Amino acid sequence: MKKMAIAGLAAAALWGAAAHAQSSVTVYGRVVGGIDYQTNVYDPATGKSSSLLRGVGNQWGTSILGFKGEEDLGGGLKALFTLESGFTLDDAQFNAPGLFNRRSYVGLQGAWGTLKLGKDLPLADAYWALDPVGQQFIGSATLVRGRNWQGHDNLISYATPDRGGLKASVVTSLGERPGGASRLRKDIMTLTYAAPTFELRAIYDVARDADGRYRDLYSTSKNLALGGTVTLDALKLFAAYEQLSAPDGAASRPDKARHYWMGGRYRATGALTLIGAAYRTTVNRGGGSASLFMLGADYNLSRRTLLYASVGTVRNGGNANFSVEATNNNPAPGRGQSGLYLGMAHSF
């Protein structure tokens, strides 16, 4: 009897060890801190403009803490999950309500593709691949007032497997409102073709308001983007075109915007990467236009730690008052603004 009990315990231990070997959990993160300076920040209450100096955490990239894991279910099928928080290092505050405010999903992955349920950032991830600055605050989100940063809650996502470099994804984000399935719902579709030296990408997404309508260019609108990258040894070039529309908005407000950019990343040495980009937007119905220019540098002290510095300027025309950064620190209409941020990032 004792031998049988010992054999049973040994079998259980071996089974547990095998199960543990088939699954894994990873803790990962990044902490980013620095300083930021902007000129010509306009105060509507006083009608005056002044400069702004502050400690910051997310201009180069968001500070994050996350957990991800997967389990081998056999037959080529995997279960997976991700839980990820975004926060600001300078004041130890979450970027948005909720503990896991960036990503919190569970899913399955197999030869047929990947299915996810929960919360994710498919739109920001898609634009990140087209932006030479990696969606820093001076980047592709600036002249659309953060429109292509939007996250997706209550998400159902399907992504195809890679078929000779061709991939596609379809996402719906349920609004969970009575009175119609379109209320507050978001949808996004992406198509990507990747080759060794270039990549082409198409993105189409829609974000509806509480009535299921498209009333605001920079929050509830339709959005189409086409772009790509070309890699030439140490130089990677980027170009994209983005078009926003809000057909249900008031006749007195802008309902169309065109946004395009180009830029590059150059690996000057093993540690130093130089960045340059130019962005341009035009908005109809008197919304004006703006041009944004950015130069930056990343210097890796190690595989996990880097120093960054980015400088930019925006020139507004007409009634436009875009900030040099994707913030609400706007200049007066028609005025320009310059900005600089620098700091340090450590990943683990």
Secondary structure, 3 states (H helix, E strand, C coil): CHHHHHHHHHHHHHHHHHHHHCEEEEEEEEEEEEEEEEEEEEECCCCEEEEEEEEECCCCCCEEEEEEEEEEEECCEEEEEEEEEEEECCCCEECCCCCCCCEEEEEEEECCEEEEEEEECHHHHHHHCCCCCCCCCCCCCHHHCCHHHCCEEEEEEEECCCECCEEEEEEEECCCCCCCCCCCCEEEEEEEEECCCEEEEEEEEEECCCCCCCCECCCECEEEEEEEEEEECCEEEEEEEEEEECCCCCCCCCCEEEEEEEEEEEECCCCEEEEEEEEEEEECCCCEEEEEEEEEEEEECCCCEEEEEEEEEEEEECCCCCCCCCCCCCCCCCCCEEEEEEEEEEEC
